Structures are given as structure tokens and as C-alpha cells.
């Protein structure tokens, strides 16, 4: 098959093409051995033209802005007409989904809409007419992929055609348990103190304020506890607080060390239209490293952790987050999580079966 994936170049605060990051890239890399796969990536940020091949996938990035959008659409039209794709996939943004849906209709190509989040919370969803055409794209797509069971349930209210769940996965050859002291030595972290880790975007949408409040309460019982943070920091959020350590991890290997250096890993998500339907990358990364987790009881995080004692706390409740964190600190044991079905290679096979049936 010849498959075209339209995906924005930058997402999750990363250059997904150059850093080889993101669910779409990791899902399609194994399929590049069996199919011809092209990624067309609109670049809203650096607005650069780039053509490269990595791990069997052809990547084409094109600038998109106020004056370059028409050129992008002409290039897309020419690409589809020349390559004669069997399937077109829209992902990473509702505008891209709408464009992919339009092209599928125009050229009579099966359309797959990959919903990596609830796109209704994205800034582009606020553009006039985008909500209408996004919902039309969801309804008329030949196949919709959702990142979570909760998002599938939400989408299924307005859709009758096929809908499949493919969660975010993990590279189990990279993310695995490492001796805690060894990890701390490599990162130059306190060797004997208790450490809590949070990897990811620091924003109130994802519970930054709740996390800081819970950490303060945790330190009342264990003063020699540190909070290790890594990720983008939103404006208005200060990390200049006692016992907070920030590290800018430049590689996935450093992220593995950071997680393994911790006694507890946390996900403090409040309840909102993002967290109810997301599937955090950090959740499966924490689990792969077997670090005890405390996460709020929201969305698919609840399904993943429901069988692990003291791993779920009440959302929007810093007291309960602190209490469960203390219990996990006192337990101080690695946990054997069942995540073998979340290996990218396993999820990729599931995707291939879906695409083969569609074609």
C-alpha cells in the first residue's frame, strides 16, 4: 500500500520529525518495511522546507502561515495526484483532519482520522467553521482511531462507522528498570533523599498547582524529599520553591534515568475536557520503569492503574495526592506493571490489520 500521513511537524513541545517522537511516527515505522509511507508535515513554527528519509519513512515538511497556506494546499494536491495513495491519514490537529477529509472525498481515497487527543480543546478548534467541519470529518471518516477508551466512547455518540482504540505506546528496549542509585549518580541527584518525579509540560491544565500543594504537604512528614521536574514551564508558574530540582533532559535516555531515580512518579491531572480523554505518554513510561505511581482517577489512567493499590487519588484534591504519595514512599518497592501489549511493535501490528481491512 501507499499511505500518506498528514501530521504537523511540531507537537508535544518537540520537533517530532527530527527527534523521531510521537505516536504517529512510532506506529508507522514498523509498517515502512511493508508499505510505502510518506509524511507531509506542515511547519507552523520554523516554516522551513525539508525532505528527508528516516527509518524507511519519507518526510516532507512545508511552511504554513498566512501567506504560504495556498502553496501548501497546491503541493498537497500535486503530491496526491502523482503518488496515487491508497489511504490518507489526518492527525495531530483538527485543521489537518479537515484537509485530509476533503482530499479523501475529492480523490476517492479511504480516510483515517487519528484522534491523539480531544481536538475540541485545541486552539485551532476556536476558528470559525472548524468545529462544524471537524465533526463532519469524524462522522464521515472511513476509520477513526482514538488514543483512549474514554475518547472512543465520547466519539461513538456521533459516529456509526468503525472506531478503534490505539493508545500511546512505549519502547520497551529503552524504557526499563535501572538501579535507582546508579541513575541518581549519573544525574548528580541526592543519593539518600526521597525523590518524587514529574516529567512533562508544567501547566495548570495538567495540575501543576495541585502537584506543588501536595508536595508541600508531603514534606511536612518527610522534609528531606525532593521534587524532580523536567519539561516546558508555562508562563505564570514558578518552580523556585524549596527542594524542587529542575533538569532539562535532552534525550530519551536521560528521561529513563530521571524516572528510575525516583521513589514515586506522579500524574496530578485535574478533571477537564483534556484529561478526561487523554492517554499520557508519561504514564506508560513510568510503568515501564516499574516506579510506583500516584495519579488522579481520571479517564484511561483510571483503567490502567485500578488494580494497583494506592496508585489512584481523588482528582483536584492535593490532600489525597499527598496521602497516596506518602503511602507509596513508605512502601518503597518496584511494581511489576502489565504493559507488554503497549509495545509500539504490538500496537503497530494492530494498526496494520486495521489498514489492511480498510484497503
TORDREN-763187 format. One record per residue: residue in one letter; x, z, y of N, C-alpha, C in turn. Coordinates in steps of 0.02 Angstrom, whole numbers, plus 50000, padded with zeros to 5 digits. Each point is the difference from the previous one (the first is absolute). Last residue first. Example, Ala and Ser with C-alpha at 12.3 -4.5 7.8 and 13.67 -1.06 7.14 Angstrom:
<sites>
S506425035449888500425000350059499615003750055;A500154999649714499555000050059500455000050060;
</sites>
This chain:
<sites>
X495905016149939500214993050001499684995949945;X499595023450012499724996750059500174992650000;X500935013949834499284999149988499684996350058;X502245005650024499944995049948499274998749985;X500565017350151500104993550029499924994349949;X499865022649927499454998650046500064992950028;X501755008149865499404998849960499404998250044;X502005006650106500074993449970499394998249958;X500165021850092499864994950051500034993049971;X500635017649860499285000450014499794994850051;X502275002549957499674996849943499255000050009;X501285011750157500084992850009499674996149943;X500125023749993499494997850047500034992450011;X501665009749866499355000749967499444997550045;X502175000850087499964994849949499335000249963;X500575016650164499824993650030499924994549948;X499495025549940500604995950007499794993150027;X498495017749935500094998350070500664996550013;X499215009749789499594994150015500054997850073;X501115019849916500304994049970499604993750016;X499805024950061499974994350048500274993549971;X499435028049966499884994049960499914994050047;X501485024050031499414996250019499934993749957;X501315024649994499994993649965499344996450017;X501515019050143499374998649968500034993049969;X501785021950084499844992950000499354998949960;X500425023750118500144996149939499844992650012;X499605022150136500684997350000500194996449936;X498185016150097500024997249933500684996949985;X499515008150217500125005549953500034997649928;X499484984750172500685002550011500175005549950;X497804992050003500454995149969500745002050010;X498355013350101499925000449927500474995149965;X499894999150235500345006149979499965000849923;X498794982450097500724998750005500405006049976;X497675002050018500194996049941500744998450001;X499155011650187499925004149939500224996249938;X499944988650209500555004949997499965004149936;X498254985150042500624996149989500595004849994;X497955009350060500014998349929500624995849983;X499695005750226500075006149960500054998549926;X499554982850159500715001749996500125006449960;X498064980850007500045007349993500745001949990;X498884977549999499925002950067500055007649999;X499554991549760500214996050058499875003550066;X500555012449761499454997850041500254995850059;X501465000149778499765005050047499434997150041;X501584995849753499514997750050499785005850044;X501565002749820500254994050034499524997550054;X499915019049828500245001650068500274994050038;X499724994949745499825006350032500345000950068;X499254977149874500615003850010499865006150044;X498464981749939500175003649939500635004350006;X499104985650178499475004849981500195004249939;X501154981250132500275006849994499525005149973;X499524976050039500675000149971500245007149984;X497904995750110499984997749931500685000649967;X499845005250230499635005049960500004998049927;X500854984950156500485005549990499675005449956;X498734981750081500304999249934500565005049987;X498355007650189500074993449971500325000049932;X500315022850113499684994350034500134993649960;X500765026250016499524997449951499594994450032;X502615007850063499315001550015499544996049953;X502485008349926499684994850040499275001950012;X502565008049888499395002850028499714994750047;X501905000649779499664997050057499435004550023;X502534999849847499335002850009499694997750066;X501794984549874500005005750047499285002750006;X500964980349871499755006149966500045006250045;X500434975450037500575004650003499835006949971;X498344983150014500544997149959500615004649999;X498165005450140499845001249929500564997449955;X500124996050235500085007249984499925001249926;X499524978650072500735001250003500155007349986;X497764993050017500294997849936500765001049999;X498885005750200499715003849945500344998249934;X500484988450207500375006149988499745004049941;X498924980150080500614998649963500355006549980;X497335000150044500665000650033500584998249954;X497444992550027500385002349942500725000550023;X497344999650128500704998049992500275002249932;X497775004350107500054993949959500724997949986;X499285019450133499494999949946500114994249952;X501325003350203500215003949942499504999849942;X499514988650210500614997449968500145003749935;X498205006450140499854993549970500614996549971;X499975026950007499814995050050499924993349964;X500835027649960499484995349979499854995350058;X502505010649963499325002450016499494995049974;X502605004149903499494995650029499355003750017;X502435006149919499515004150036499414996150029;X502025000849803499614994650031499415003450035;X502615008149885499325000850024499714993550029;X502005012949821499854994250043499275000350020;X502055018549906499304997850003499964993950046;X502105008549947499645004349953499264998049996;X502164983150071499485004750020499735004249942;X501644981350001500315006050029499495005550013;X499424977949920500285004349947500345006350027;X499124983650152499455002949961500285004949948;X501584988150126499625004650043499445003349962;X501284983049894500385006250008499605005150040;X499074978749981500005003349934500375006650003;X500084986450189499335002949993499955003849934;X501934987550039500015006250039499325003549998;X500184978849899500395005049962500045006750036;X499024981250103499545003149953500375005249958;X500944995550245499924996349937499515003649956;X500615008150217500074992850011499914995949937;X499195024950115500244997049938500014992450007;X500055021250169499794993050002500294996549939;X499345026850053500514995349978499704993050001;X499555027650092499794993049999500594995649978;X499075027449988500574995449994499724992949998;X499175026750076499824993149984500624995650002;X499825024250057500084998449928499724993149981;X499195008350236500455003749956499974997449928;X499404982650190499735006449979500505003349953;X499554976350122500495005050022499735007049988;X498914978349969500285003149939500545005150017;X497694987350123500665002950007500225003249934;X498164980550105500145004649945500735002450006;X499024983950150499615006150006500115004949944;X500434974449949500065003250065499555006150003;X500864992949757499554997750053500155003550066;X501714994449793499665005650033499574997350057;X501164990849747499854998750071499615005950030;X501555006049792499494995050015499914999250075;X500805021249835500314993550011499444994950010;X500605029349969499584994450021500404993650004;X499985027449899500394993950006499544994150014;X499985028150025499564994249993500434993850014;X500605026849911500104994450045499494994549985;X500425028849966499724993849974500084994650052;X500405025649991500564995449988499754993749965;X498475017950049500314997850064500564994849991;X497815007849861500674997949982500354997250062;X497885009650029500175003249936500714998349978;X499214990950199499865007250009500165003749935;X500094976250015500615003550018499895007550014;X498174985149956500415000849939500625004150014;X498604993950180499705005349959500405001249936;X500644982250140500115006350036499745005949960;X499564978649919500705001849990500175006550036;X497854990450027500085002949933500725002249988;X499544988850201499665006450000500085003549933;X500794978050022500425004750038499705007050001;X498744982849895500625001449963500435005050037;X498064991850105499825004449945500635002149962;X500264983750166499865006650029499835005249947;X500314977349932500625003050023499895007050028;X498454982349885500045007349994500635003450023;X499184976150006500225001949933500165007549996;X499274990250202499564996649953500155002049929;X501415006850178499435004449988499484997049954;X502634993849980499454998850047499425004649982;X502514990749905499765006450028499494998650054;X500914985649774499824999850071499725006750022;X501585001349784499494995550025499875000750075;X500835017749800500284993550015499444995650026;X500615027649958499484995250016500344993550021;X500645025849867500154993250025499354996350017;X501225026549968499384996149993500134993250030;X501645021549903499904994150041499344996749981;X501595024849983499434996249975499894994150049;X502515010849966499345001050032499464996149963;X502404999149949499635005649969499305001150030;X501604982450071500005000049927499545005349970;X499944984450236500115006849976499935000449924;X500724976250087499445004450013500165007149975;X501134976449994500245005750041499435004350024;X500014980749844499664999550065500215005550049;X500884999149777500104993250027499694999250069;X499685020449884500714999250019500124993150031;X497885004749909500115003650063500724999350024;X499404990949790499684996350054500135003350067;X500745011249808500394993850010499724995950058;X498805018849930500615002050036500444994050014;X498034996449870499855002050069500625001850040;X499834982049794500145007150009499945001950074;X498554979849919500715001150010500105007550010;X497904981049910500285006750015500765000050006;X498704977550065500035004149940500315006850018;X499584973750100499705006550013499945004049935;X500984978849979500305002950061499745007050012;X499204987049820500734999949990500365003150059;X497644996649997500195005949961500745000049982;X498394989950197500564997649962500295006049962;X497364996450087500645003550007500534996449958;X497334995250127500395001849942500675003150017;X497274996450098500714999450016500415002749942;X497634990949929500285005150045500714998150021;X497774986349921500725000049985500325004750051;X497354992649911500445004950031500714998949976;X497784982350030500455003549955500435004950040;X497634982950001500415004650040500425004249953;X498124976850007500515004249968500405004150050;X497564992950083500514996649960500535004949976;X498205006350150499774999349932500524996749954;X499805015550249500304994449964499775000049928;X499655017250173499824993850035500254993849963;X500365022349920499335000850029499774993450032;X502205003849907499504997649953499295000650026;X501975008650114499924992850007499424997449957;X500595023049983499754998550068499854992650008;X501025007249801499325002550003499684998550067;X502274995049974499594995549959499275002050002;X501565014150101499894994050041499584994949961;X500655019649887499525001750053499854994050045;X501644998349830499335000249971499485001450054;X502304988150075499765006449973499304999249970;X501254982150105500565004449985499785006549967;X498814974849982500015006050042500565004649977;X499114972249987500425005349972499985005950048;X498334977349948500265005050047500415005149960;X499084972749966500215006449973500225004550057;X498944980150053499924999349928500205006449963;X499015000450253500634999049964499864999249925;X498355005350177500034993349970500654998749961;X499485021250117499414998249961500094993549961;X501685007550153499955004649943499434997949953;X500224988250201500554998449955499995004449938;X498465004550171499824993749967500544998049950;X500425018450136499495001749950499764993849962;X501504996550177500335003949948499495001649944;X499224989750195500334995249955500395003649945;X498855013450163499524995549967500354995549949;X501345014450138499615003649949499524995549962;X501244990250180500405001449941499615004049948;X499184994150224499844995649944500425001349937;X500975010350225499324997449991499974994949943;X501825019449991499934993650036499294997349987;X500925019749895499635001250063499904993550040;X501295001949797499285000249983499575001050062;X502415000750001499734993250004499264999849983;X501245020549981499884998150070499684993150005;X499575014849778500554996550032499824997950071;X498565010649830500335004650047500594996750037;X498674989249829499555001550056500315004850050;X500924992549784500204996250059499565001550061;X500785013949781499364998550031500154996650066;X501834996049820499715005750036499284998450015;X501214984649881500495005349988499805006550035;X498804976849908499885005450049500475005849985;X499794972249946500325006349979499935005250055;X498774975949914500105004450058500275006749975;X499824972749910500065007049981500155004150064;X498964973749929500265004850049499995007149972;X500004971449920499785006949988500365005050046;X499604974950080500505003649961499725007049987;X499234979850142499705001449934500515003049952;X500204994250242500374996249950499765001349929;X498955010550190500154993350024500324995749945;X499565023149961499384996150005500144992750017;X501785015249997499754999149932499374995949999;X500955006150208500384994749966499754998849929;X499045017850123499824993650030500364994249965;X500585021949938499334998349977499784993250027;X502025009050076500074997849930499324998049972;X500045009250217500324993549999500054997249929;X499205021950025499514995250027500294993049999;X501415017949939499484998949950499494994850022;X501625006950153500304995849949499504998549945;X499365015150166500064993350028500294995149950;X499865023249941499364996449998500034993050030;X502135011749879499675000450065499344996149996;X501495002949806500375003950051499665000650068;X499504979149820500135007149994500325002850062;X498964976849845500065002950066500075007649994;X500334976449837499905007250003500125002350072;X499464976549834500245002650064499815007350005;X500394979549796499695006250023500295001850067;X500624979749899499455001649954499615006150023;X501464981450158500005006349964499395000849955;X501304981050138499414999949956499975006249955;X501664991150176500155003649939499425000149949;X499864989150220500584997449964500095003349932;X498255007150147499884993049982500594997149959;X500175022050089499504999849948499884992849976;X501465003250183500285003049939499514999549942;X499304993450217500474995249971500285002549934;X498625014750122499614994249978500454994949964;X501045018350106499645002249940499614994149970;X501054996650207500505000349946499665001949934;X498685000250193500174993149982500514999949942;X499445020850091499444997349962500134992849979;X501595010750139499985003249934499454997049957;X500144993350225500554997149961500015002849929;X498505009650151499784993349981500534996549959;X500525021350093499515000549946499774993149975;X501565006550187500254997049938499505000049943;X499825010050228500114992850009500234996549936;X499475023850009499494996950042500084992450002;X501145009549791499875003450063499484996250039;X501704999549764499304999850019499925004250063;X502064987149832499795004250057499254999150013;X501124997549753499844996050058499785004650057;X501304999149735499725003950055499924995650061;X500264997749717500024996350064499695004650053;X501045001249728499725003350059500084995550061;X500014999249709500164996550063499655003450058;X500845009749747499454998950047500264996550062;X501405007649815499564994849976499424998450047;X501735016450051499705001849935499474995049978;X500594994150232500245006349972499625001449936;X500504980350210499765001049932500315006449973;X499384989250265500485002549950499665000349932;X499694993550282499834997349933500545002349951;X498965005050271500465001749946499754996849936;X499565004050288499914995449945500535001449947;X498895017850190500564995849978499794995449943;X499015019950144499804993050013500574995149983;X499695025249990500614996850025499884992650016;X498015012349940500465004750032500624996550029;X498134990749866499755002050065500525003750041;X499924982249786500435005150030499755001450071;X499024988949749499985000150073500415005850027;X500234987649760499985006550033499994999250076;X499684987949738500014998150071499865006450040;X500904994249737499735004950048500064997050070;X499934989749731500234999650069499665005550041;X500514992549724499695004650048500334999350068;X499674989049733500324998750065499635004050052;X500185008149738499634995950047500434998550062;X500825013049814499504995949965499654995150047;X501655016250069500334997049941499534995249964;X499325013550185500384994250023500384996749943;X498735020649984499614993949988500384993750021;X500865022450038500024998349928499634993449985;X499955007550228500684998449977500034998449925;X498015007850126500104992849987500704998249975;X499295022750059499544997549950500154992849981;X501225010650173500185002949935499544997649945;X499574993050224500644997549977500175002549930;X498055008450104499934992949985500654997149972;X499915022850074499654998949937499974992649982;X502055010150148499284998950005499684997949935;X502634995950097499565005949995499274997850003;X502384989950037499714999349933499525005749985;X501274994550206500125006349964499694999849930;X499774981550149500725001249995500155006449961;X497704994050033500364994449970500735001749990;X498565015350111499874999849929500374994349965;X500405015950211500044992749992499934998749925;X498935022650110500574996849969499954992450007;X498335018150049500595001250042500634996949971;X497814995849909500265006649979500655001750036;X499684975250027499485004749982500315006449974;X500574972350088500145007150012499395004249982;X499924976449965500695001749983500135007550006;X497594989149930500405001150060500695002549981;X498564983749842500125007150011500415000950063;X498814981449813500095000750072500015007550015;X500464983349774499835006750025500125000250075;X499654980549791500195001450069499755006950019;X500594985249759499645005350034500275000950071;X499884983449762500325000450066499585004750043;X500384997449715499585000050060500435000050063;
</sites>
